[in-house]
Amino acid sequence: MKTIKKLIAPAVLISCLAFAACDKLPLQKNEKYVQSFYDSNINMNVMDFMKSRPDLFSGMLEAIEYVDKDPNYKDIKPLYTATGNTYLLLTNSATNDVESANSYFSRNQFVDKDPTSPTYNLPVKGSDWSQYSVEKIAIWLRYHVLKGTYDYKHLNSIGKWVDTYGLTPTNDSAKVWIFMQASREGALYVNNYVGGTGTGSPRTPDLHATNGVVHVWDRYFTAPTRRDIINNK
């Protein structure tokens, strides 16, 4: 017992000295906590946003300028400064990047008819929008602009068909199926219906331009058939 007391006494003394020393030291001052929030506001219209990021959207901008040269398709360019729409903006990976298997140029090949070309009579990837019909690209661009506002505040896990500017009297199936995944991640899905080829996880979802909602994608979408719409309600 005496041995234990001999051991405890020095330990208590050391502890007291340590606390006394600490009491004389100044308290550490932490940096002031500054609360921050993710800002989804672009603070410019959709067209200006694309122009501010040519590294991402040069392909889509070139497609818009291509169709705008035709008097029959002067309605498309103004869509990107109009208000109240939802824009599925396509990066270069979805438009003109031939290194991307998901790009329009890669997935829409055509037969090379130049007899002087080493790829004569072979399927080749696109290299310029002028290699495609203006009408086809115009329809494609219209399809990626949704009528109405579809951001996270207005979506849930119940899928819905929404109209696009691709709708015409002769094409009533130019619609997009859109919903948010019922999970903690809440991924945004487009055209992920039964039989569809759509996907979730956009590059950047739920951005808010001064004239509408923006979801940025690394792949483009194709319109469903009438049967697809009937089978997915």
HUZICOR-V747018 format. One record per pair of residues at least 6 apart in sequence whose C-alpha atoms are under 7 Angstrom apart, sorted by the first residue. I is the first residue (numbers start at 1). J is the second residue. Records with the same first field share a line. If there is no record, write none. Layout:
BEGIN
I->J / J
END
This chain:
BEGIN
40->206 / 207 / 208
41->207 / 208 / 209
42->207 / 208 / 209
43->209 / 210
44->209 / 210
45->81 / 209 / 210 / 211
46->80 / 81 / 209 / 211
47->80 / 81
50->57
56->91 / 92
57->90 / 91 / 92
58->92
59->92 / 95 / 96
60->90 / 95
63->129
64->77
66->129
67->73 / 134 / 138
68->74 / 77
73->138
76->142
81->211
82->211
83->211 / 212
84->148 / 149 / 211 / 212
85->145 / 146 / 147 / 148 / 149 / 212 / 213
86->145 / 146 / 147 / 148 / 149 / 150 / 212 / 213 / 214
87->144 / 145 / 146 / 213 / 214 / 215
88->144 / 145 / 214 / 215 / 216 / 217
89->214 / 215 / 216 / 217
90->216 / 217 / 218 / 219 / 220
91->217 / 218
93->100 / 102 / 103 / 218 / 219
94->102 / 103 / 104 / 218 / 219 / 220
95->103 / 104 / 105
96->103 / 104 / 105
97->103 / 105
98->105 / 106 / 125
100->106
101->107
102->219
103->219
105->125 / 126 / 127
106->125 / 126
108->125
109->123 / 124 / 125 / 126
110->123 / 124 / 125
111->121 / 122 / 123 / 124
112->119 / 120 / 121 / 122 / 123 / 124
113->120 / 121
114->120
139->166
142->164 / 165 / 166
143->164 / 165 / 166 / 174
144->164
145->164 / 165
146->162 / 163 / 164 / 165
147->163 / 164 / 165
149->212 / 213
150->213
151->206 / 213
152->206
155->179 / 180
156->179 / 180
157->179 / 180 / 181 / 182
158->179
159->177 / 178 / 179
160->177 / 178 / 179
161->175 / 176 / 177 / 178
162->175 / 176 / 177
163->174 / 175 / 176
164->174 / 175
166->174
167->173 / 174
173->223 / 224 / 225 / 226
174->223 / 224
175->223
176->190 / 191
177->190 / 191 / 192 / 193
178->189 / 190 / 191
179->188 / 189 / 190
180->186 / 187 / 188 / 189
181->187 / 188
187->200 / 201
188->200 / 201 / 202
189->199 / 200 / 201
190->198 / 199 / 200
191->197 / 198 / 199
192->198 / 199
193->232
194->232
198->221
202->215 / 216 / 217
203->216 / 217 / 218
204->215 / 216
205->214 / 215 / 216
206->213 / 214 / 215
207->213 / 214 / 215
208->214
END
